[in-house]
Amino acid sequence: MFDYIAFSLYPVRRLLRSLPLVREGAVEPCGELGATDPIRHSPSRSESFLLGGYMLSKIVIRNYRTFRDFTLHFDSTMNILVGDNDAGKSTILEAIELGLTGKLRGRPLYQDLSPYLFHQDAVAEWIAALQAGRPVPPPEIIIDLFLETSPETAGLRGANNLLKADEPGVRIRVALNSDYEAEYKEFIKQPDRVRLIPTEYYRVDWLAFDGNGVTFRSIPATASLIDAANIHLQSGVDYYMRHILNDYLDADERVKLTRAYRSLRETFAEDASIVKINGALRGAPNDVSDRELTLNIDVSQKSSWESGIVPHLDDLPYQFVGKGEQSTLKILLALNKKVDDAHIVLVEEPENHLSFPNLGKLVHKISTKCKDRQVFITTHSSFVLNKLGLDKLVLLSSAGGIRLNLLPPDTHEYFKKLSGYDTLRLVLAKRSILVEGPSDELVVQRAHMDTHGGRTPAECGIDVINVRGLSFKRFLDIAMLLPQNAVAVVTDNDGKDARDVKRRYVHYTAQPNISVHVGEDAAYKTLEPQLFKVNGRDDLNAVLGQSHTTDTDLLDYMRRHKTDCALAIFESTRTITMPEYIKEALDAVS
């Protein structure tokens, strides 16, 4: 659908449509871009390279944004970063880009240095020490980016890093500038007035691990950051789009395009209506100037065609198409560039504004275009996570990341093929209850509300997840790798002894964070009979709005209308007794 991109004032659209501006592999990699452009590259390298030795192996961060002391080892192919809001997903991408380019949001870090880049606890401790009369060195920001060992990275090797490891890598260090030590000492003489880090007295060093300074060209690894939220195409052809056009069109074609555009502007004044308007203006009173006043279009070199042309999708100006279409277009434009020069691809939340089918297409595009590259993706989407691989997941915390690369291969493949499961909910929730279906989900929620003052599980930080029947063990494979997450399973006995049912899960329940809860009486096989057992026919008739005269009729009704009955129980104002195994599950995660 993206083959129909036009850039126009309408009169030049026909000329431009004859140029295949965006197609697979049609766009050359651009060089270092400006501050407003979200797709940034280090200067061009050779057209071809071997990936070995260019990959990142780990990152160590001290006092940068949300990270006080943080270490994360990288996968050489795919790293899917997930976590709660403000867990630091975007900060990791930002820190990688800083280490490889020395820039923050496209500008040299020293130009955008802010007191708020420092970890706030480190700042608070420094201020508290000053006010207690214990002058201590001010906090420093350090980002150490380790590269794989290879002949290409040998020049970056050294032990000048936080781990004191003799490995290749680069470092960003933000520290007090010794040239301003006198000014700094004067500044801290009144500690009660100190509120923020005095970054005006700081300097930024960009160093190799051998202690020597580095430039763009001395770092063999290059990165490309793709963030659809910050690619702006609405006002004319922006900086990124100009790079696409300039890279695709040769010099002769650019001259012809400029000449054609200027010719159209020059004929503007020959239009009959403009001639008439200018005739009237020439006869206007000349109170201000003796010169004649007319209207025309600026055809000077300063006003080139880029400022008057806007992207179109199927003749609709870009800013008038939907947000999802805009987001997809921007990411695909970025991915369609030849990535021969980009060893590392950073993608920020590709799922934003996208429908499920379009997200599937985009994820496929990412996985194919970025093949043989080291990729870092931040996401809140279980679909993206499942499709690209749960084994590549990194669950971020303030101290490091937890990986799921020890998942059984069949579980990894299961979720990759059946990617609609809400695996990310289990990963992110500190406390979860896994149930077999929507009826169980509603009843468990009602049980929680009855014992917690009407509050739902979600309001108390408990996620009740419907795993659709027989996927308990797949989810528990994930739970075993997340010992900090409490997970309870609520399941039917299906006419079997509860001990036999629990025995199936003994491998999982050996872990202290996992528990399995089953109705004890094998004569009551599923949830509905279990509810009937503890409430009786009269009470359930009242709750369900029924008038069945026999137990068999009521149970038959409940089996045939599982969801309706569960909804009625959830919404009922009457007191309802819950089966003991459901209470035990709630206790296990509460």
N, C-alpha and C positions, 0 to 999 in steps of 0.2 A: 504493500500500500504506500510505501514511502518512495516509490519511483516517480510519483507525480509531485515533485517539488519545483515550484517556480519562484523566481525572485523578480519582483516587478514593481515599477510603475507599469501600468497596464500596456502602454505603447511598446515597451521593450520585451514584453513577455514572450512573444513569438521567437525573437532572436535567442533569448536565453533558454527556451524550451528545447532548442536544437542542441544544447550542450548537456551531456549526461553528467550533471554535477555530482550526484551521489550514487555510487554503485559499489558493488563488492570490490574492495581493494583499490578504489579509484583515488583515494586521498592519501597523499604522502604525509609522513609525520612532520609536525611543525616543531619549530625550535622553542626556545624559552619564551613564554608568553607573559602578558601584562597582569597587573594586580587583580583585574576584575574577571579574568578568565579562569574557569574551574578546571580546565584540562591543561596541565602544565608538564613540560618535558624538559629534561636536561638537554644540552646541545647535542646535535646529531652525531652518531657514531657510525661505524661501518654498517653497510647494508645487511650484512649477515654475521651471525655469531653463534657460538655454542653456548647453551645455557649454563653448563656446568661452571661453578665458581662465581656466578653472578648473583646467586640467590642469597637471601637473608636467612641467617640461622636463628637469631634471637635478638631481643631488645631488652635493655635494662634502663629504667627511668627513675630519677630521683627528683621529687618536689615539682613535678610538672602537672599542672591542673589537678585532676582527681587522684593522681598517683604519687604517693609518698615514697615508697620503696617497692618497685614493681619489676618483675622479670617474667618474660614470656618467650618460650621456644616456638619457632615457626615450623610449619610443614612446608616442604619444598615445592608443593604444587598449589594446594588450595587451603585457605584459612578463612573459616566462616565465623565471624565475631558476633556473639550474642550476649545479652545481659539486660538488666533492668535499665530504666532511664537513668542517665548520668552515671552509668557503669564505666564509661570511658571508651566505647566502641569507636566513635569518631576521633577521639584523642589519639588512639593507636595509629589510625591512618595519618593523622596530622603529624605525629611524631616521626613516622617513617618518612614522610615527605620532607620534614625538617632535616632529618639526618642526611638525606640524599641530595637535597637542593639548597639547604641553608635558608629556606624561605617559609614564611607563614602566610597562607592565603595569597601567594604570588608575590609577596614583598619580602625583602631581606628582614630577618627577625629583628635586627637592631632598630629598624624603623617602626616596628609595631610592638616593641617591648612594653609590656604592661604589668603593673603590680599584681593583676588578677590572673596572670599565668602561673604564679607560684602557688604551691599547695598551701591552703589556708591554715592548716594546723601548724605547719612549719613557721609560717609568718606569726601566728599567735604565740607560739613558744618563744620566738625571738623577741617579740615585743614584751612578753611577760618577763623574760630574763633582763632586758634593759630596765624595765620599771622596778625590778627587784635589786638593781644595782650590780648585776652580774653581766657586764658587757660580753657578748659572744659574737662570733663572726656572723654576718647576715646570711640567710639561706641562699643556696645556689641551685640552679636548674641544671641537670645533666641528663642527656639522652645519649646512650651508647647503642649503636646499631652494629651488630656483628654480621659479617659476611662469611660465606663459605670459603674455606682455604683453597686457593688455586694460584697458578702463576700470574693471573691477571690482578689478583688482590694482594700479591706479596708485598707491594710497596706500602700497603696500609697496615701492615702487621706490627703489633707491639703490645705492651701490657698497660698502656695508659687508658685503663677503663675501670669501671666500678668492681668488676670481678677479678681484676689483676691477672687476667688470663692472656697468654701470649697468642693472640689470634688477630686476624685482619678485621678492620672495622673503622667506623667514623664516629665522631663525638660532637655533639652540640653542648657547649658549656656557657651558662650565663652566670657571671660572677662579678663581684665588686672590682671595679677598675682601680688599680693602684695609683693611677694618676689623680684620682679624686679622693684619696684616703683622708686628706686634711678636711675636705668639705664634708665627708661622711662623719668624721669624728665630731665636727661642729653640729651636724644634724642631730646626732644622738645625745647631745648634752642636755636636751630637754625631752626625756623619754616619755613623759606624760602626754606629749603632743604628737608622738609617733603613731600613726594609724596604718600606713602602708609602706611597702618596700620602696626605697628611693631609687627607682630604676634609672633615673638620670645619671646616677653614679656607677652604673653597671656597664659591662662590655659583653659582647657575644663572640665566642671563639668557635671556629669550625675546624676541627682537627682530625687527623688520622690517629690511630692507636699508637703510632710511634712518636706522637707529640708534635708533629709538623702540621702546618696549616694545609688545607685542601681547597681545591676549586671544583667546579662542575666537571672539568675534563679529567681530573685525577681520580674520580670515582667511577669504576667500570660499570656498576649497576645503575640503571635508569628506571624511573617510575612514571606512570601515567595515572592521574587522579580523575575519576569520572563521578561527578556529583550533579545529577540532573537538576536539582533544586537551584543550582547557581549558574547554569548555562542560560544566558539571556539572548533570545533571538527576536524579541518583540520590536525593538526600535532599529529599523534599518538592518543592515548586515553587520552583526557585531564582530568583535575582534576574532573570535573563533571561526565564524563563517568566512571572513575575509581570508583567513589562512587556508581554508578548504579551497576557495576559488583560486587564490593565488598559486597554491601548490598544484592544482589540477590544470589550470589554463597556462599555456606557454606565453611567452612575451608578446608574440604577434597577435594571439587571440585576445589578450588583455588590451592591447592597443586598439583593436577593432571594436571591442566592446565599449571602451571609453569613447571612441569617436562616434559610434552609433548613438550612445546615450546623449552625448553633447549635441549631436545633430537634431535629435528630437527636442531638446530644450531650446535650441536656436529657432526652431519653427514655431515655437509657442507664440511669439509676438506676431506671426503672420496670420493667426486665426482671426476670422472676421470679427468675432465678438471682442477680442482683445484690441484689435485696431480701433474699434468704435470707442471702447473704454479709454484707450490712450488718447484718442482725439479729444474726448471730453476733458481729460486731465490737462492736456496742453492748453486748453482755454480757461483753466481755473485761475483765480486771482493769484498773482505772484507776490504775496505779502512777505513771504519769508525769504525767497530766493528768486533771482532773475532767471535761473535755469528752468528748463522745461521738466515737468514731472511725468514719468511714464512707469508702467509696470512691466516687468520681465522676470525671467528665471535666471538666477546666478549661474553663469557658465564658467566661472573662474576655476582654476586648478584646485583651489581650496575646497570647493564643493563638488566632490567626485560622485560617481554613481553609487558608491557604497551607502551613502547617507540617504539615498532616495529609494532604495530597493528593499523590499521586505519578503521573507519567505512565504510561499503559498502552498497549501495542501488541497489538491483538487479545486483550485480557484478560490479557496477560502483563506484570507490572511491568517497567518500563523497564530496571532494572538486571539483569534476567535474560535479556534478548535479547542476541544476538551483538554483538561489538564493531563489525563492519562495519555492522550495522543501526543501532547507536547513532551511529556516525560520520556515516552518510548522513543520518539524521534531523536531527542537529544542524546540519549544513551546509545542508540544505534549509530548516529552520526559519529560519535566518539569511537565506538567499537569498529566501525567500518574503515577507520584509518589503518593503514598498514602499521603493524606493531613490531616491525623488525628492530626498532630501536628501543622498545620498552620491554625490559626484562620483568618488571613488576607492575601489576595492574591493581589499582585501588578503586573499589566501587562502593559508593555510599548509598545504602538502602534502595536497591533497584526496584522494589515493589511499590513505591509510592505512586498513588493515583491509578494503579493498573488493575484491570479486571483479571479474573482467573485465567482465561484463555490467553490473553496478551502476556500475562506474567510467564506462562509456560513457554511461549515463543521467545521471550526475552532471556529466560534462564538458559534455554537451549543455545541461543546466540552467544551468550557469555561463555558457556562451557566450550563451544567450538572455536570461537574467535580467540579465546585466551589459552588454547591448548599449548602446552609446552612453555607456559609462562607461570610465574608465581603470582597467585591471585589472593587478594584480601578483600572480603566482602562483609559489610555490616548489614544486618537484617533483623526484622521483627516477624518474618514470615516463615511459618512451618513448611510451606510448600518449597520455598527457596532452599531452606535447610535440607529437607528430605531429598530433593532432586539433586543437589550438588554433593550430598553425602554427609550423613550424621557423623561419620568417622573423621570429618574435617572440622567439626564444631569446636569452638573455643568459648567456654562460658567464662566471661570476665568477672573478676572481683578486684578490689582495690590492691590486692597483693600479687595477683597473678592470674593464670587461666587454667581451667580444668578442661581436659580433652576427652572426647569419647572415641578415641582411636582404638580402644580395646574392645569395642563391640563385636560380638560374633558376626562373621561375614554374612550369614543368612539373615540376621536381623537388619544389618545395613542394607542388603538388597531388598528385603521386604518393604522397608519404608521408602526406598528409592522408587520402587515400582508402584506402591500404594501411597503416593505422596500427600494425600489429603489428611492424614492423621495429624492431630494437634501435638506433635512431639515437643514443640518449643514451649508449650504450656507446662509440660512436665519438667522440662529443663529449668525453667525460670521460677517455678513455684517452690517456695520453701516447704510447703505442706500441701499434699495432694491426696485425694481419694479417687481411686479408679473404680468405675462401675460398668456394668454390662450394657446398659441401654438408657434411653431417655426416661423411662419410668423410674428406674433406680435413682437416676440423677435428681429427679423431683422429690422423691421420698427422702433421700439423704439430706437434701437442702431443708426440707420441712423439719426433719429431726434436729438439725442444727439450730434452726430458728426457735424451736420449742425450748431448747436448753440454753440459749444465749440471747434471751431478751428480744427475740424477733429479728435478730441480725442474721443475714445470709452468710454462708461460708466465705463468699468473696469479700464481704465487709470485714471479715476477721483474718484475711490473708490465706484462706484455704481454697484451693481450686478443685472442684468436683469435675472429673474428666470422663466423658463417655468414650470408652475405647472400643465400642461396637463388638462386643461378644468375646471372641477367642484370641484377642491380642494382648492379654495380660502379660504373658511371658515376654513378649517383644518390648513392652514398656518397662517391665522390670529389669530387662537387660540394661536399659538406660539408667534406671534408678540405682542399680548396683554401682555405677561409676560416679554417682552423686551422693556420697555419704552424708552430706550436710542437709539433704532434702528428705523429709519424712514422707513416706508413701504407704497408704493403706489400700488394700484391695477388698471390695465388697462383692461377693459372688454367690450364686445359688449352689445348693448341694446336688441338684438334679437327681434326687432319690438315692444318693450315695451317703455313706457314713462321712461325717464332717472331717474325721481324722484322715480318711483316705484322700479327701479333696485337698486338705492342707499338705499332705505328704507330697503332692505334685509340685508344691512350691518350696519345699524344704531347702533347696539350693539358694533360693532368694531370701527366705526368712531367716537364714543364718546371719544375714546382715542386720545390724541393729536398727537401721532406718526403714526396714520393710516389714510389714505385717499383713496377714491374710485373715479375713473374717467371713465365716460361713454359718448359715443357719444350722443348728445342731440336729434337729429332728428330721430324719430322712423321709418321713411320711409327708412332710411339707416341702415340696421340691423347689419351689421358686418363691419370689418375693410376695406374690399375691396370697398364696396360702399362709405364708409366715405372718403377714399382716392380719389375715383372718384369725389365725390361731390366738393372737394376743389381744384382739379387739372384739371378736364375736360378731354374729350376724346382725343383731339389732343396731349396734353402734355403727357398723360399716354401711348398713342401709341408710342410716341417717346422714352419714358423711357423703355418701355417693348419690343421695336423692333417689334411692330405689326402695322397693317394697317386696323383695324376694322372700318367699315363705319357707324355703328350704336352704340348707347350707350348700347343697350341690348346685342349685340354681345361681346363688350369689357367686360362688367360686367360678362357675362357668362364665358368668357375665364379666367378672374381673379379668379372666384370662383372655376373653375376646375383646375387651376394651382396656387394654393395659395402660395406654397413655392417658385416655380420658379419666380413668380412675386415679391415676397418679396425680393428674392436674387437680382433680377434685380434692384429693387429700392435701395437696400443697396449699390450696386456697381456702380450705375449710376453717371455720371459726371454732369448731368443736375440738375438744381435747382428744388426741389420738395417741395411743400407746405404740411405741416403736419396738420392733424385734431387738433382742439383746445384742445380736451380732452387729447391727447398725450402730447402736450406742457405743460398742467397743471400738469400732472403726473411728468414730468421732473422737473418742478419748485418746486413741493412738496418735492422732495428729494435732490434738489440742494441747 
